[in-house]
């Protein structure tokens, strides 16, 4: 099955993964570094241990910190 991985400043990658693949495994297969980023799947915050499904869009979003 295929999932897409998006990260600001990088071209989107379509990755072929097997059934039961976790978000973390899909990110590793994409070769895109995830440190310092939050992860969403189909626009919703996701855990790295969540399973992926055909057509999922995994996005790496810069973490936002700070404020008063």
KEZAMI-414666 format. One record per residue (C-alpha): residue number from 1; x, y, z; residue in one letter. Coordinates in steps of 0.1 Angstrom, whole numbers. Each point is the difference from the previous one (the first is absolute). Layout:
NUM  X  Y  Z  A
...
***
This chain:
1  0  0  0  X
2  11  36  -6  X
3  2  29  25  X
4  12  36  -7  X
5  25  17  23  X
6  2  38  1  X
7  25  23  16  X
8  4  38  -4  X
9  30  6  -23  X
10  0  -35  -15  X
11  -17  -16  -29  X
12  -29  -22  9  X
13  9  -37  -1  X
14  -23  -29  -8  X
15  12  -31  20  X
16  -10  -36  -6  X
17  -6  -17  34  X
18  -15  -33  11  X
19  -32  -5  20  X
20  4  8  37  X
21  28  24  -6  X
22  3  27  27  X
23  3  37  -6  X
24  35  -2  13  X
25  9  -28  -24  X
26  -15  19  -30  X
27  21  31  10  X
28  31  -21  1  X
29  -8  -15  -34  X
30  -3  35  -14  X
31  35  10  11  X
32  -14  33  13  X
33  14  10  35  X
34  -27  6  26  X
35  19  15  29  X
36  -16  33  13  X
37  -33  -5  -18  X
38  -34  -10  10  X
39  -18  -27  -21  X
40  -35  2  -15  X
41  -18  -27  -20  X
42  -27  14  -23  X
43  1  33  19  X
44  -4  -15  35  X
45  27  -3  26  X
46  14  -35  0  X
47  21  -23  22  X
48  31  -16  -17  X
49  -13  -34  10  X
50  -33  5  -19  X
51  -7  -23  -30  X
52  -1  14  -35  X
53  -27  -6  -26  X
54  0  2  -38  X
55  1  36  -11  X
56  9  15  33  X
57  18  34  -1  X
58  26  3  27  X
59  12  35  6  X
60  29  12  21  X
61  -10  34  16  X
62  26  22  18  X
63  -7  1  37  X
64  -12  33  13  X
65  13  12  34  X
66  2  32  19  X
67  -25  27  9  X
68  -8  18  32  X
***
